[in-house]
Amino acid sequence: MGVIYLTPSRMPMLQSPTEAEITAIYRDTVAALYGFVSRRCGGERQLAEDITQETWLRAVREWRRTGLPAVPLAWLTTVSRNLLLNQLRTRVPLPIDAVPPQQILDALERDAVGDSTVIAVAVTDALTRLPPMRPSCSRPFTSNGCACRGSPK
């Protein structure tokens, strides 16, 4: 049997919610949803807030029409993930020289990359431009975990 992925259109729905139920779900899930989105926004607080807000606007509209999903937070994170992916696909990356390298290095040394949105975005954009890592050695690993000639035994 294959894995079934739950998308918002495939999630089982319950009854149409009341305003009190929507408000209670909002209070119970907004912090977790914002955390989920903000961890994926590369330090762009405004983007995280916009995605969280848009997700909730869509939730209220959809839930009034089709009813509550069985797991509201799963529905919310799925929609927010899709919104964020759409946003990131169309975004123009920050130029590599938008932030002086010494400023980035200083922030990295202080472990303060997240203190500046511009630095966080520059680092995130630079990391996404890195090519996939490839092993430096093509020989199979030995029993001691080493692959290269002259490795410790």
Buried (B, 14 or more C-beta within 10 A) or exposed (E): EEEEEBEBEEBEBEEEBEEEBBEEBBEEBBEEBBEBBBEBBBBBEEBBBBBBEBBBEBBBEBBEEBBBBEEBBEBBBBBBBBBBEEBBEEEEBBEEEEBEEEEBEEBEEEEEBEEBBBBBBBBBBBEEEEEEEEEEEEEEEEEEEBBEEEEEE
